[in-house]
Amino acid sequence: MDWKGKTALITGGVSGIGFGIARAFCAAGIDLVLTWRNEAYRTRAEAWFADGGHPMPRFVGLDVTDRAGWTDVADRVGPFISSSTMPVSACSAPPTRRATPITTGSWA
């Protein structure tokens, strides 16, 4: 499949599994928008792209637990994404509230 011209928005895209996904998508020719929360990880990811001569992604600071932050991200990356953009959630964040218990009856 030809992935050129496609865009992926990867939350947590500058470290761990997210960065692995970003590198694989980069190799496939996919344009990248990577969110980050940790400046040191963003700097290392940026160096990997620069040192390897890869196209530089758009880096967008985002704490995924911040609802207002999502609105800001949407405003900043809106011009670069389309209905064919692939959203990839590869971030982890500590829970901000207690989880609701799930029972087998709630799956119906």
Backbone as a chain_set.jsonl record, in Angstrom:
{"seq": "MDWKGKTALITGGVSGIGFGIARAFCAAGIDLVLTWRNEAYRTRAEAWFADGGHPMPRFVGLDVTDRAGWTDVADRVGPFISSSTMPVSACSAPPTRRATPITTGSWA", "coords": {"N": [[0.841, -1.18, 0.0], [0.45, 2.242, -0.713], [1.553, 4.704, 1.295], [2.297, 7.308, 1.174], [1.7, 10.759, 1.571], [-0.213, 10.405, 3.49], [-1.221, 11.028, 6.875], [-0.328, 10.634, 10.29], [-1.457, 11.011, 13.563], [0.043, 10.765, 16.514], [-0.343, 10.105, 19.799], [1.775, 10.392, 22.567], [4.012, 9.955, 21.057], [6.795, 10.257, 21.18], [8.308, 8.598, 22.72], [8.961, 5.277, 23.949], [6.601, 2.755, 22.983], [5.061, 4.379, 21.312], [7.008, 5.954, 20.018], [8.34, 3.98, 18.635], [6.3, 3.215, 16.859], [6.076, 5.626, 15.483], [8.596, 5.731, 14.184], [8.376, 3.501, 12.48], [6.176, 4.28, 10.902], [7.27, 6.547, 9.738], [9.256, 5.372, 8.141], [7.599, 4.22, 6.303], [6.768, 6.359, 4.899], [4.836, 8.042, 5.902], [3.432, 11.1, 6.958], [3.972, 12.809, 10.03], [2.439, 13.741, 13.106], [3.338, 14.326, 16.253], [2.576, 13.971, 19.63], [3.701, 15.203, 22.776], [4.792, 15.093, 26.192], [6.963, 15.209, 27.795], [9.776, 17.09, 27.722], [12.477, 16.307, 27.379], [12.272, 13.789, 26.126], [11.035, 14.576, 23.766], [13.062, 16.131, 22.64], [15.048, 14.169, 22.212], [13.711, 12.542, 20.357], [13.367, 14.351, 18.245], [16.053, 14.718, 17.563], [16.645, 12.149, 16.587], [15.153, 12.06, 14.199], [16.327, 14.234, 12.806], [19.105, 13.538, 12.749], [19.028, 11.223, 11.257], [18.24, 12.09, 8.801], [15.562, 12.146, 8.242], [12.158, 13.12, 7.39], [10.983, 15.865, 9.255], [8.759, 15.579, 11.929], [5.673, 17.195, 13.008], [5.722, 18.531, 16.143], [3.806, 18.504, 19.036], [3.015, 19.773, 22.091], [1.332, 18.07, 24.674], [-0.655, 17.123, 27.357], [-2.412, 14.384, 27.848], [-4.45, 14.151, 29.699], [-5.539, 16.601, 30.002], [-8.235, 18.306, 29.187], [-8.711, 20.828, 27.987], [-6.313, 21.139, 26.729], [-6.535, 19.388, 24.574], [-8.29, 20.773, 22.897], [-6.68, 22.918, 22.196], [-4.66, 21.538, 20.812], [-6.156, 20.55, 18.66], [-6.772, 22.945, 17.372], [-4.198, 23.765, 16.616], [-3.163, 21.703, 14.97], [-5.082, 21.224, 13.111], [-4.997, 22.285, 10.382], [-3.239, 20.486, 9.212], [-4.197, 17.954, 9.172], [-6.573, 15.488, 8.016], [-9.614, 13.834, 6.945], [-8.54, 11.412, 6.407], [-6.524, 11.034, 8.179], [-4.645, 9.09, 10.439], [-5.401, 8.341, 13.662], [-3.455, 7.537, 16.476], [-3.214, 6.162, 19.568], [-0.806, 6.033, 21.842], [-0.025, 6.583, 24.343], [0.502, 6.798, 27.871], [-1.021, 7.503, 30.922], [-1.343, 8.463, 34.322], [-4.238, 7.395, 36.139], [-6.941, 9.683, 36.536], [-9.165, 9.582, 38.008], [-11.183, 7.339, 39.945], [-11.745, 4.141, 38.564], [-14.706, 2.887, 36.989], [-16.431, 0.099, 38.149], [-16.691, -2.856, 36.169], [-19.023, -5.179, 35.106], [-20.013, -8.47, 33.951], [-22.635, -8.236, 33.137], [-22.85, -5.615, 32.274], [-21.951, -5.613, 29.715], [-23.86, -6.186, 27.916]], "CA": [[0.0, 0.0, 0.0], [1.184, 3.496, -0.773], [1.191, 5.538, 2.445], [2.757, 8.675, 0.956], [0.621, 11.732, 1.625], [-1.065, 10.135, 4.649], [-0.731, 11.616, 8.119], [-0.689, 9.965, 11.538], [-1.358, 11.77, 14.807], [0.4, 9.754, 17.511], [-0.17, 10.602, 21.158], [2.886, 9.66, 23.181], [4.828, 9.537, 19.922], [8.22, 10.574, 21.289], [9.01, 7.633, 23.573], [8.363, 3.956, 24.095], [5.892, 2.158, 21.854], [4.662, 5.454, 20.406], [8.155, 6.34, 19.197], [8.541, 2.86, 17.712], [5.285, 3.357, 15.815], [6.457, 6.799, 14.688], [9.718, 5.367, 13.3], [7.864, 2.599, 11.438], [5.36, 5.079, 9.992], [8.209, 7.39, 9.004], [9.87, 4.519, 7.119], [6.574, 3.957, 5.291], [6.49, 7.6, 4.191], [3.682, 8.718, 6.491], [3.708, 12.349, 7.668], [3.704, 12.582, 11.447], [2.192, 14.726, 14.152], [3.636, 13.596, 17.488], [2.368, 14.733, 20.855], [4.691, 14.924, 23.813], [4.614, 15.718, 27.504], [8.286, 15.305, 28.402], [10.665, 17.837, 26.809], [13.698, 15.538, 27.079], [11.918, 12.773, 25.131], [10.809, 15.267, 22.5], [14.372, 16.514, 22.116], [15.69, 12.95, 21.692], [13.0, 12.129, 19.136], [13.719, 15.321, 17.202], [17.426, 14.405, 17.14], [16.618, 10.925, 15.782], [14.695, 12.42, 12.859], [17.326, 15.099, 12.182], [20.351, 12.806, 12.511], [18.807, 10.201, 10.234], [17.803, 12.701, 7.556], [14.136, 11.848, 8.044], [11.294, 14.306, 7.458], [10.713, 16.27, 10.636], [7.336, 15.627, 12.27], [5.193, 18.333, 13.789], [5.686, 18.17, 17.554], [2.778, 19.27, 19.728], [2.945, 19.467, 23.513], [-0.009, 17.697, 25.117], [-0.929, 16.214, 28.462], [-3.689, 13.821, 27.392], [-5.476, 14.267, 30.734], [-5.966, 17.999, 30.006], [-9.257, 18.48, 28.143], [-8.478, 22.085, 27.266], [-5.147, 20.899, 25.876], [-6.999, 18.756, 23.332], [-8.835, 21.834, 22.05], [-5.525, 23.647, 21.686], [-4.029, 20.684, 19.81], [-7.027, 20.536, 17.476], [-6.593, 24.227, 16.69], [-2.852, 23.867, 16.047], [-2.849, 20.705, 13.937], [-6.19, 21.122, 12.174], [-4.64, 22.469, 8.968], [-2.335, 19.445, 8.719], [-4.831, 16.646, 9.205], [-7.776, 15.368, 7.2], [-10.419, 12.672, 7.311], [-7.741, 10.193, 6.23], [-5.488, 10.984, 9.205], [-4.73, 7.934, 11.332], [-5.091, 8.639, 15.063], [-2.849, 6.413, 17.184], [-3.009, 6.481, 20.968], [0.263, 5.196, 22.381], [0.455, 7.234, 25.559], [-0.047, 6.322, 29.128], [-1.119, 8.562, 31.917], [-1.95, 7.943, 35.546], [-5.68, 7.673, 36.193], [-7.293, 10.919, 37.234], [-10.292, 9.272, 38.889], [-11.39, 5.913, 40.177], [-12.426, 3.458, 37.467], [-16.032, 2.337, 37.257], [-16.396, -1.361, 38.059], [-17.375, -3.442, 35.023], [-19.507, -6.543, 35.321], [-20.395, -9.106, 32.688], [-23.946, -7.735, 32.772], [-22.752, -4.325, 31.633], [-21.516, -5.793, 28.326], [-25.039, -6.479, 27.069]], "C": [[0.885, 1.242, 0.0], [0.691, 4.423, 0.337], [1.616, 6.985, 2.265], [1.561, 9.623, 0.915], [-0.358, 11.505, 2.763], [-0.416, 10.751, 5.886], [-1.189, 10.769, 9.29], [-0.485, 10.938, 12.687], [-1.147, 10.742, 15.906], [0.565, 10.425, 18.864], [0.903, 9.748, 21.822], [3.88, 9.203, 22.132], [6.31, 9.804, 20.027], [8.982, 9.62, 22.203], [8.278, 6.298, 23.529], [7.733, 3.423, 22.818], [5.491, 3.228, 20.838], [5.785, 5.876, 19.488], [8.501, 5.227, 18.212], [7.556, 2.911, 16.555], [5.647, 4.524, 14.897], [7.588, 6.459, 13.723], [9.251, 4.458, 12.172], [7.023, 3.378, 10.426], [6.232, 6.001, 9.146], [8.838, 6.591, 7.859], [8.889, 4.216, 5.988], [6.2, 5.217, 4.506], [5.3, 8.375, 4.71], [4.142, 9.996, 7.191], [3.242, 12.195, 9.109], [3.4, 13.856, 12.215], [2.347, 13.954, 15.454], [3.368, 14.479, 18.697], [3.394, 14.284, 21.893], [4.306, 15.655, 25.089], [5.961, 15.987, 28.157], [9.262, 15.918, 27.389], [11.912, 17.044, 26.434], [13.42, 14.455, 26.03], [11.682, 13.409, 23.77], [12.132, 15.638, 21.845], [15.099, 15.311, 21.525], [15.028, 12.479, 20.401], [13.346, 13.058, 17.98], [15.128, 15.045, 16.674], [17.46, 13.154, 16.266], [16.196, 11.243, 14.351], [15.757, 13.244, 12.129], [18.591, 14.324, 11.814], [20.211, 11.769, 11.411], [18.374, 10.764, 8.895], [16.344, 12.423, 7.222], [13.327, 13.141, 8.031], [10.935, 14.608, 8.913], [9.203, 16.288, 10.892], [6.958, 16.977, 12.863], [5.092, 17.832, 15.223], [4.697, 19.094, 18.269], [2.742, 18.831, 21.19], [1.514, 19.164, 23.929], [0.066, 16.773, 26.314], [-2.313, 15.657, 28.172], [-4.793, 13.881, 28.44], [-6.058, 15.673, 30.807], [-6.953, 18.235, 28.862], [-9.053, 19.752, 27.337], [-7.278, 21.946, 26.327], [-5.524, 20.263, 24.553], [-7.555, 19.792, 22.369], [-7.704, 22.619, 21.415], [-4.82, 22.843, 20.59], [-4.847, 20.678, 18.524], [-6.866, 21.826, 16.682], [-5.245, 24.293, 15.977], [-2.584, 22.886, 14.913], [-3.95, 20.562, 12.899], [-5.813, 21.292, 10.716], [-3.8, 21.324, 8.369], [-2.955, 18.058, 8.705], [-6.096, 16.663, 8.36], [-8.564, 14.146, 7.664], [-9.648, 11.372, 7.134], [-6.595, 10.09, 7.231], [-5.725, 9.794, 10.122], [-4.422, 8.37, 12.758], [-4.546, 7.384, 15.74], [-2.609, 6.857, 18.62], [-1.985, 5.515, 21.54], [0.81, 5.796, 23.659], [-0.121, 6.536, 26.778], [-0.044, 7.488, 30.094], [-1.735, 7.965, 33.17], [-3.432, 8.272, 35.568], [-5.958, 8.927, 36.998], [-8.506, 10.733, 38.135], [-10.433, 7.763, 38.994], [-12.171, 5.301, 39.015], [-13.773, 2.931, 37.91], [-15.944, 0.821, 37.148], [-17.209, -1.858, 36.85], [-17.768, -4.853, 35.374], [-19.882, -7.147, 33.98], [-21.761, -8.628, 32.228], [-23.896, -6.393, 32.045], [-22.313, -4.419, 30.172], [-22.693, -5.999, 27.399], [-25.505, -5.262, 26.327]], "O": [[1.937, 1.273, 0.639], [-0.456, 4.87, 0.315], [1.324, 7.817, 3.124], [0.539, 9.322, 0.3], [-1.246, 12.328, 2.984], [0.796, 10.964, 5.924], [-2.304, 10.247, 9.29], [0.545, 11.608, 12.767], [-2.037, 9.944, 16.202], [1.489, 11.213, 19.067], [0.932, 8.529, 21.655], [4.526, 8.168, 22.301], [7.033, 9.598, 19.052], [10.176, 9.811, 22.437], [7.121, 6.218, 23.118], [8.256, 3.613, 21.72], [5.576, 2.999, 19.632], [5.557, 6.131, 18.305], [8.908, 5.5, 17.082], [7.928, 2.68, 15.405], [5.535, 4.417, 13.676], [7.543, 6.858, 12.56], [9.679, 4.621, 11.029], [7.147, 3.158, 9.221], [5.954, 6.209, 7.965], [8.939, 7.085, 6.736], [9.298, 3.983, 4.85], [5.411, 5.154, 3.564], [4.802, 9.274, 4.033], [5.124, 9.98, 7.933], [2.239, 11.532, 9.378], [4.016, 14.9, 12.002], [1.578, 13.034, 15.729], [3.871, 15.6, 18.78], [3.876, 13.151, 21.881], [3.609, 16.67, 25.076], [6.085, 16.894, 28.981], [9.533, 15.336, 26.339], [12.358, 17.102, 25.288], [14.243, 14.229, 25.144], [12.077, 12.858, 22.743], [12.301, 15.477, 20.636], [15.7, 15.414, 20.455], [15.709, 12.066, 19.462], [13.589, 12.602, 16.863], [15.366, 15.13, 15.47], [18.223, 13.1, 15.301], [16.806, 10.757, 13.399], [16.052, 12.982, 10.963], [19.089, 14.44, 10.694], [21.179, 11.47, 10.711], [18.159, 10.008, 7.947], [15.944, 12.462, 6.058], [13.756, 14.147, 8.596], [10.625, 13.706, 9.691], [8.456, 16.936, 10.159], [7.822, 17.795, 13.178], [4.445, 16.818, 15.484], [4.753, 20.315, 18.119], [2.473, 17.668, 21.493], [0.591, 19.902, 23.585], [0.767, 15.761, 26.288], [-3.297, 16.394, 28.245], [-5.962, 13.681, 28.107], [-6.975, 15.919, 31.591], [-6.551, 18.35, 27.704], [-9.211, 19.74, 26.117], [-7.239, 22.561, 25.262], [-4.914, 20.554, 23.524], [-7.324, 19.709, 21.163], [-7.76, 22.95, 20.23], [-4.43, 23.397, 19.563], [-4.295, 20.789, 17.429], [-6.829, 21.798, 15.452], [-5.154, 24.814, 14.866], [-1.846, 23.212, 13.984], [-3.775, 19.854, 11.908], [-6.268, 20.513, 9.878], [-3.676, 21.219, 7.149], [-2.319, 17.094, 8.278], [-6.622, 17.727, 8.031], [-8.214, 13.508, 8.657], [-10.059, 10.335, 7.655], [-5.784, 9.168, 7.151], [-6.854, 9.522, 10.531], [-3.283, 8.739, 13.044], [-5.109, 6.299, 15.594], [-1.882, 7.821, 18.861], [-2.26, 4.327, 21.703], [1.96, 5.557, 24.026], [-1.097, 5.79, 26.701], [0.841, 8.343, 30.067], [-2.56, 7.056, 33.084], [-3.842, 9.319, 35.067], [-5.304, 9.199, 38.005], [-8.839, 11.612, 38.929], [-9.855, 7.016, 38.204], [-13.147, 5.884, 38.542], [-13.958, 2.571, 39.072], [-15.434, 0.306, 36.153], [-18.284, -1.334, 36.558], [-16.957, -5.633, 35.875], [-20.049, -6.432, 32.991], [-22.024, -8.617, 31.026], [-24.806, -6.069, 31.281], [-22.303, -3.411, 29.465], [-22.515, -5.983, 26.181], [-26.477, -5.332, 25.575]]}, "num_chains": 1, "name": "protein.A"}
